[in-house]
Amino acid sequence: MAGQPSVGEESLTDWLLYDLSRRVPRVAYQKFTRWDEGTRTGADWEWWLWFDAFALGMRVQAKRLAAGDNYSGIAYSNRSGMQIDLLRDDARHAGLLAAYCFYTSSTLPSKCGKGPAHGQGAYMADAEDIFSAVIAPGRRKVAPSDVLAEATPLACWFCCPLMADANGGQALPFFDRYHQRLAEAWPERGFREAPPAYAQRLLEAPSVDLERDNRPNLGYEGSAGALLVVDLRETFG
């Protein structure tokens, strides 16, 4: 982002998720054919984290954080309504959590105190927290610090010890400490005993090939633009 300030969210997302899947065998990613994000879901990807005792599923919308005001980007609307409402409603209908991934080169810390100085550049936040902090108060200037105050680094969602299963899949200490609204939704939304079959098929695929003709047929019928699966089994053992 610092080297090419005009880079778009879709390019950042595709690079980030593909690069993760290329570098880490336990991460699998597949981008689908272009879909009508504005009218169907508002989600850039569907994300499954597979732990020893359960799986966690969510729909994620990616956003770049501007150096100045971020209200218009988060409150983006089209003829189908406000994107954040589409994201929340679609995730609720699917029984999944709704989250944002924010890209930034800001040097400000996040909710847990970690920031770019710790090698971070992508941050996760609960969509309900973002709605309450940004949309509900009405039109005002939303600085990067306002958003990062609701977010934790993406890397923490992979490897923080607090993401370990504390109670047979009935609670996540990470959510209890940093994302209370996600903790309240758990386990009614997002919780599964195992990832759905299409997510497991992606993990079992020999490789991720961006050429459409060579992609594995996953049988995915969801409304997100891509699928990301992270196998965390035995990670916290």
C-alpha positions as CSV (number, residue, x, y, z in Angstrom):
1,M,0.0,0.0,0.0
2,A,2.9,2.4,0.8
3,G,4.5,1.6,-2.6
4,Q,1.4,1.8,-4.7
5,P,-1.3,3.9,-2.9
6,S,-3.9,3.3,-5.5
7,V,-3.9,-0.5,-5.1
8,G,-7.5,-1.8,-4.7
9,E,-9.0,-4.0,-2.0
10,E,-9.7,-6.9,-4.4
11,S,-6.0,-7.0,-5.5
12,L,-4.8,-6.9,-1.9
13,T,-7.2,-9.7,-0.9
14,D,-6.2,-11.9,-3.8
15,W,-2.5,-11.4,-3.1
16,L,-2.8,-11.9,0.6
17,L,-4.9,-15.0,0.6
18,Y,-3.1,-16.6,-2.3
19,D,0.3,-15.9,-0.8
20,L,-0.8,-17.4,2.5
21,S,-1.9,-20.6,0.7
22,R,1.3,-20.8,-1.3
23,R,3.5,-20.4,1.8
24,V,1.6,-22.4,4.4
25,P,0.5,-26.0,3.5
26,R,-2.3,-25.8,6.1
27,V,-3.9,-22.9,4.4
28,A,-6.1,-23.4,1.3
29,Y,-7.6,-20.7,-0.9
30,Q,-9.8,-20.6,-4.0
31,K,-11.2,-17.5,-5.7
32,F,-14.4,-18.0,-7.6
33,T,-15.6,-16.4,-10.8
34,R,-16.6,-12.8,-10.4
35,W,-19.9,-12.5,-8.5
36,D,-22.3,-9.7,-7.8
37,E,-21.0,-8.6,-4.5
38,G,-23.2,-5.5,-4.3
39,T,-26.5,-7.3,-4.6
40,R,-25.9,-10.7,-3.0
41,T,-23.7,-10.7,0.1
42,G,-21.1,-8.0,0.7
43,A,-18.5,-10.7,1.6
44,D,-15.2,-11.0,-0.2
45,W,-14.5,-14.4,1.2
46,E,-15.9,-17.2,3.4
47,W,-13.4,-18.3,6.0
48,W,-13.2,-21.5,7.9
49,L,-10.8,-22.2,10.8
50,W,-10.6,-25.9,11.7
51,F,-9.6,-26.6,15.3
52,D,-9.3,-30.0,17.0
53,A,-12.8,-30.0,18.5
54,F,-14.8,-27.6,16.2
55,A,-14.7,-25.4,13.2
56,L,-15.4,-21.6,13.0
57,G,-17.0,-20.1,9.9
58,M,-17.5,-16.5,9.0
59,R,-18.1,-14.1,6.0
60,V,-15.5,-11.4,5.6
61,Q,-15.5,-8.1,3.8
62,A,-12.2,-6.4,3.0
63,K,-11.6,-2.7,3.3
64,R,-8.7,-0.4,2.9
65,L,-8.2,2.2,5.6
66,A,-7.7,5.7,4.3
67,A,-5.3,8.1,6.1
68,G,-8.2,10.5,6.6
69,D,-11.9,9.9,6.8
70,N,-13.2,6.3,6.5
71,Y,-16.9,6.8,7.0
72,S,-17.9,6.7,3.3
73,G,-15.9,3.5,2.6
74,I,-17.5,1.6,5.5
75,A,-21.0,3.1,4.9
76,Y,-20.8,2.3,1.1
77,S,-24.3,1.8,-0.4
78,N,-25.8,0.9,-3.8
79,R,-29.3,0.2,-5.0
80,S,-29.4,-2.9,-2.8
81,G,-28.7,-1.0,0.3
82,M,-25.7,-0.5,2.6
83,Q,-22.9,-3.1,2.1
84,I,-22.4,-3.6,5.9
85,D,-26.1,-4.5,6.2
86,L,-25.8,-7.0,3.3
87,L,-22.8,-8.6,5.0
88,R,-24.5,-8.9,8.4
89,D,-27.8,-10.2,7.0
90,D,-26.1,-12.7,4.7
91,A,-23.9,-14.1,7.5
92,R,-26.9,-14.3,9.8
93,H,-28.9,-16.2,7.2
94,A,-26.0,-18.7,6.7
95,G,-25.5,-19.1,10.4
96,L,-22.0,-17.7,10.2
97,L,-20.2,-14.8,11.9
98,A,-19.7,-11.5,10.0
99,A,-16.3,-9.7,10.1
100,Y,-14.2,-7.1,8.4
101,C,-10.6,-7.3,7.3
102,F,-9.0,-3.9,7.2
103,Y,-5.8,-3.2,5.3
104,T,-3.6,-0.3,6.4
105,S,-0.1,1.0,6.5
106,S,-0.9,3.0,9.6
107,T,1.5,2.9,12.5
108,L,-1.3,3.0,15.1
109,P,-1.8,0.1,17.5
110,S,-4.9,-2.1,17.4
111,K,-7.2,-3.3,20.2
112,C,-4.6,-5.7,21.5
113,G,-1.7,-3.2,21.3
114,K,-0.1,-4.8,18.2
115,G,0.4,-2.8,15.0
116,P,2.6,-2.4,12.0
117,A,5.7,-2.2,14.3
118,H,5.0,-5.9,15.0
119,G,4.8,-6.8,11.3
120,Q,1.0,-6.3,11.0
121,G,-0.9,-4.8,8.1
122,A,-4.2,-6.6,8.1
123,Y,-6.7,-6.4,11.0
124,M,-9.9,-8.2,11.8
125,A,-13.0,-6.7,13.4
126,D,-16.5,-7.9,14.1
127,A,-19.0,-6.4,11.7
128,E,-21.4,-5.7,14.6
129,D,-18.7,-3.7,16.4
130,I,-17.9,-1.7,13.3
131,F,-21.6,-1.0,12.8
132,S,-21.9,0.3,16.4
133,A,-18.7,2.3,16.2
134,V,-19.1,3.8,12.7
135,I,-22.6,3.6,11.4
136,A,-24.9,3.9,14.4
137,P,-23.6,7.3,15.6
138,G,-24.3,8.9,12.2
139,R,-22.2,10.7,9.7
140,R,-18.9,11.9,11.2
141,K,-15.2,11.7,10.5
142,V,-13.9,8.2,11.1
143,A,-10.1,8.1,11.6
144,P,-8.0,4.9,11.2
145,S,-7.6,4.9,15.0
146,D,-11.4,4.7,15.4
147,V,-11.5,1.5,13.3
148,L,-8.3,-0.1,14.7
149,A,-9.7,0.4,18.2
150,E,-12.2,-2.3,17.3
151,A,-9.7,-4.6,15.5
152,T,-7.1,-7.3,16.2
153,P,-4.3,-8.3,13.8
154,L,-5.2,-11.0,11.3
155,A,-2.2,-13.0,12.4
156,C,-3.6,-13.3,15.9
157,W,-6.6,-15.2,14.5
158,F,-4.2,-17.9,13.3
159,C,-1.8,-18.3,16.2
160,C,-2.8,-16.5,19.4
161,P,-2.9,-19.0,22.3
162,L,-6.3,-17.6,23.3
163,M,-7.7,-19.0,20.0
164,A,-7.3,-22.5,21.6
165,D,-10.4,-24.5,22.4
166,A,-11.1,-23.8,26.0
167,N,-14.3,-25.7,26.5
168,G,-15.0,-28.3,23.9
169,G,-15.9,-25.7,21.3
170,Q,-18.3,-23.8,23.6
171,A,-16.1,-20.8,24.1
172,L,-13.1,-19.0,22.7
173,P,-11.0,-16.9,25.2
174,F,-9.8,-14.8,22.3
175,F,-13.3,-13.6,21.6
176,D,-14.1,-13.2,25.2
177,R,-11.1,-10.8,25.6
178,Y,-11.1,-8.9,22.3
179,H,-14.4,-9.4,20.5
180,Q,-17.3,-9.5,22.9
181,R,-20.0,-9.5,20.3
182,L,-18.6,-12.5,18.6
183,A,-18.4,-14.2,21.9
184,E,-22.1,-13.5,22.5
185,A,-23.0,-15.0,19.1
186,W,-21.0,-18.1,19.8
187,P,-21.9,-21.0,19.4
188,E,-25.3,-20.2,17.8
189,R,-23.5,-18.7,14.8
190,G,-20.2,-19.8,13.3
191,F,-19.8,-23.0,15.3
192,R,-19.7,-26.4,13.5
193,E,-18.3,-29.7,14.7
194,A,-16.3,-29.8,11.4
195,P,-16.1,-27.6,8.3
196,P,-18.6,-28.2,5.5
197,A,-17.7,-30.7,2.9
198,Y,-16.7,-28.1,0.3
199,A,-14.2,-26.6,2.7
200,Q,-12.7,-30.0,3.5
201,R,-12.5,-30.8,-0.3
202,L,-10.4,-27.6,-0.7
203,L,-8.0,-28.6,2.0
204,E,-7.7,-32.1,0.3
205,A,-7.0,-30.6,-3.1
206,P,-3.3,-31.2,-4.2
207,S,-2.7,-27.5,-4.9
208,V,-4.4,-24.2,-5.5
209,D,-4.5,-23.3,-9.2
210,L,-5.7,-19.9,-10.2
211,E,-6.5,-21.1,-13.7
212,R,-10.3,-21.6,-13.8
213,D,-10.2,-24.8,-15.8
214,N,-7.9,-26.5,-13.3
215,R,-9.7,-25.6,-10.1
216,P,-11.1,-28.4,-8.0
217,N,-14.9,-28.7,-8.1
218,L,-15.8,-27.9,-4.5
219,G,-19.6,-27.9,-4.8
220,Y,-19.6,-24.5,-3.1
221,E,-23.0,-22.8,-3.3
222,G,-22.4,-19.9,-1.0
223,S,-22.4,-16.2,-1.9
224,A,-18.9,-15.1,-1.1
225,G,-16.3,-14.4,-3.7
226,A,-13.6,-16.8,-2.4
227,L,-13.1,-19.5,0.1
228,L,-10.3,-19.7,2.7
229,V,-9.7,-22.7,4.9
230,V,-7.1,-22.8,7.7
231,D,-6.3,-26.2,9.3
232,L,-5.4,-25.5,12.9
233,R,-5.8,-29.0,14.2
234,E,-3.0,-29.9,16.7
235,T,-1.7,-26.3,16.5
236,F,-2.6,-25.5,20.1
237,G,-2.0,-29.0,21.5
